[in-house]
């Protein structure tokens, strides 16, 4: 079912969803629901996606290093949160509306990780890793000290955590809605 660009966003989603399989996508949404529950219950929870996010975080330090120390240090957290947003843009251009919802869920896992890292800046109890060896620097300890906000670490982490909850709810609810449309819409005639 072709949709004119002037039609509503919901009509474009319906046109995309008609005839697509909801059943193959449902396990991915259920997985992120499970991940969400664990993140809410335990701020130190790390899902399977967390390992991928950590790799992207570490790559971000190298990508931003030409812009100076502050950009390099912030670049880890920034990159791990920007990559899911870039994925959303790519999926929007491809008109894959369910993938956009999943990218919101992925963004949420990154925000949960950054929230825990930022909140730890004052106490620095997390075990850190460094791809280059040596004693790793606590990114958020450095940044919040530099910005004279170290005493606000818990509040900053809490705000990022609330943003993670919102991102996951957006992803989960919109993903469930797209799956529902796939389930209820008739298959297009061949």
Secondary structure, DSSP 8 states (H G I E B T S, - for coil): ----TTS-HHHHHHHHHTT--SHHHHHHHHHHHHHHHHHHH-TT---HHHHHHHHHHHHHHHHHGGG-HHHHHHHHHHHHHHHHHHHHHHHHHTT-HHHHHHHHHHHHHHHHHHHHHHHTTTT--S----TT-SS---HHHHHHHHTT-GGGHHHHHHHHHHHHHHHHHHHHHHHHHHHHHHHHS-----
